[in-house]
Amino acid sequence: MTTGEKIAALRREKGLSQEALGEKLGLSRQAVSKWEADQAMPTMDNLVELSRLFGVPVDTLLRPDEPLPNKEQKPPDGVNIAPDGFKITYSPVLTQKTKWFIIAVALLLFVSVIGNVFSIGYVQMLQTQVENLRLRVEDMSAQMQQTGEEYAPAEGQPEEDALSDYDIAYDLKYNPNKTVTTTLELSLSARPKELNPDTDIPKFTIQSAGESWTCAAILEQDNSYVGRTEIPMRDAFTVYLTLSDRESGGVRNLLLETVSGVENEFDISCGYTWHGSENASNPDDNVVRVQNDVTGVSGTISAFWYGIYAIPMRCHPVSARIVLRQGGTELQSAAFSAPEWDADLERYHTECSVDWTVDIPPEQLQLMMEYTDNYGRVYQLVQDAKDGGETEITFNF
């Protein structure tokens, strides 16, 4: 059986779904699914946790020729293995080839027993190291809360010149149906100058203002580690490649970069210009006309959006509309033209013309501008009409 098939069999034996197993490990259902389909291998940390959860040695999970415990296996034809020990008897028709096969089986059983004993001791040693690391991290976190110092991802001084190259890519992920509506989706890669894949347990550590997140680091053929994860939206964060030596327990924190000004890249500022009707004698002063409690609104509003810190803009408008309403009731609405990019001014612009008449005094009216950005976020900008006769409705952006 492959490692994935063993994980699937043990999970079903425990009565766990893929999602339930993922929750116990702090991972997604998709990660468990990839393991069971042999599309990805668990990290050593995850293998240790699976060994503890299922009650089997790590060696059993990794070796294809190692059967799962408590599984009856049919012996070869002509070989009888008695229940009281490893006593082997031969049928009267055993051939020389069969005898050698039985001897090989006996040797494999012996090697398996020795291997299991070694694996149990090795797993216990790993569990002790993991527990020691956890206690050290908790101690450092408690010290940080008491002193207000920046959280360190693990013991050991950060190494700032230990990578030959790295890359940090991020994008906004917006979901209005979740409690945390905006998260940063990170794609990370790092190539250490000193590579020890046989002894290092790798992971990426992301920290920001006393909080920390980790994700698995997978070694690629070009000797670089890659990882993907999501963290809550943060304006600044620091990324490390953390390498834990499985033999000595030592930890190295290889600094990638401290990224800042993230929020500005996913925010835009909006401006506007309002023009009255072209048929009016003074268009700029004739946006709103009031006569006998009848309010008329006519003219054109030009809106523009620009990014102060990010060019080209990561965030930009995709649609907009203007609404005339009374309280929470929409009376009239009109869509702006599709926002277009002005390369010379480095901003998006659009406009909309309206010609509305309602039997409601202006003091009861509101004009609302509503626009949606490329991440699905909706913004509403509202301004009440001013009191008086002929007046102008403006927006407060």
KAQUIDA-V211051 format. One record per backbone hydrogen bond with DSSP energy under -1.0 kcal/mol. CO is the residue of the C=O (numbers start at 1). NH is the residue of the N-H. If there is no record, write none. Layout:
CO&NH, CO&NH
This chain:
2&6, 3&7, 4&8, 5&9, 6&10, 7&11, 8&12, 9&13, 10&14, 11&16, 17&21, 18&22, 19&23, 20&24, 21&25, 22&27, 28&32, 29&33, 30&34, 31&35, 32&36, 33&37, 34&39, 34&40, 35&38, 43&47, 44&48, 45&49, 46&50, 47&51, 48&52, 49&53, 50&54, 51&55, 51&56, 57&61, 58&62, 59&63, 63&66, 76&79, 78&91, 80&89, 83&85, 87&82, 89&80, 91&94, 95&99, 96&100, 97&101, 98&102, 99&103, 100&104, 101&105, 102&106, 103&107, 104&108, 105&109, 106&110, 107&111, 108&112, 109&113, 110&114, 111&115, 112&116, 113&117, 114&118, 115&119, 116&120, 117&121, 118&122, 119&123, 120&124, 121&125, 122&126, 123&127, 124&128, 125&129, 126&130, 127&131, 128&132, 129&133, 130&134, 131&135, 132&136, 133&137, 134&138, 135&139, 136&140, 137&141, 138&142, 139&143, 140&144, 141&145, 142&146, 143&147, 144&148, 159&255, 162&193, 165&191, 167&189, 169&187, 171&185, 173&183, 175&178, 181&175, 182&233, 183&173, 184&231, 185&171, 186&229, 187&169, 188&227, 189&167, 190&225, 191&164, 196&199, 196&200, 199&246, 201&244, 203&242, 204&215, 205&240, 206&213, 207&238, 208&211, 211&208, 213&206, 215&204, 218&226, 220&223, 224&220, 225&190, 226&218, 227&188, 229&186, 231&184, 235&262, 237&259, 238&207, 239&256, 240&205, 241&254, 242&203, 243&252, 244&201, 245&249, 250&245, 252&243, 253&159, 254&241, 257&239, 259&237, 262&265, 263&266, 264&267, 269&306, 271&304, 273&302, 275&300, 277&280, 282&285, 283&286, 287&298, 289&296, 291&294, 294&291, 295&358, 296&289, 297&356, 299&354, 300&275, 301&352, 302&273, 303&350, 304&271, 305&348, 306&269, 316&374, 319&372, 320&336, 321&370, 322&334, 323&368, 324&331, 324&332, 325&366, 326&329, 329&326, 332&324, 334&322, 340&349, 342&346, 342&347, 347&342, 348&305, 349&340, 350&303, 351&337, 352&301, 354&299, 356&297, 358&295, 358&360, 361&364, 362&365, 365&385, 366&325, 367&383, 368&323, 369&381, 370&321, 371&379, 372&318, 372&319, 373&376, 377&373, 379&371, 381&369, 383&367, 391&288
